[in-house]
């Protein structure tokens, strides 16, 4: 797997300015981008684990991604774990399977890149930069271009 460009960093609004989240897709895989409370861009598959609603229809609240359908909130700080279910009774436990499938992203030269492989990207694999020689065989080997 390799890194894929999603959008410009400046297109993902600050939670101080907007609660908007950004829908994106790579090869028909719907994803959603948002900024957490530290203004770091986060990425997850665009599907709520509760009723499969599109999370991109939701918003951010206190740095968490909130589903529009039932108000479930997910924290990127807890690797996509659901941290709030408004309808849950007092003292009830949030199910462990109520979590998002997070994706690794990096921002390089103002571009948001997503790693679509399973798990974390290898330490040796970074998104390309403007300094990379795209015509060299080494570039093609590293980034699997065909």
Secondary structure, DSSP 4 states (H G I P E B T S, - for coil): --EEEEEEGGGS--TTT----EEEEETTEEEEEEE-TT--EEEEES--TTT---GGGSEEETTEEE-TTT--EEEGGGTTEEEE-TTSPTTPPPPTT-B--B-EEEEETTEEEEE-SSSSPPTT-----TTS-TTSHHHHHHHT--
